[in-house]
């Protein structure tokens, strides 16, 4: 259980790193800044969507694992 949580937490950290570094790079390297639907903006939206879903999944898994650990008595 905790292995799954650790993998999800690391995936979330990696996605956050990509967002922090990748979004400014993609934004500054746009071919046509006036076009709001250029490929760079689409990539930023996809990365943001993946990060958002990782946050949701990580929250659900962490809550589930917390309830599983709380139910186990040593």
CORWOTA-V678590 format. One line per field, one symbol per residue. phi: phi as a letter, one per 20 degrees, with the letter a starting at -180 (. if undefined). psi: psi as a letter, one per 40 degrees, with the letter a starting at -180 (. if undefined). A space follows every 10 residues. Layout:
# CORWOTA-V678590
phi: ???
psi: ???
This chain:
# CORWOTA-V678590
phi: .fffffffff ffffffffff efffffffdf fcffeedfff ffffffffff ffffffffff ffffffffff fedd
psi: dddddddddd dddddddddd dddddddefi dgddhefidd dddddddddd dddddddddd dddddddddd ehh.
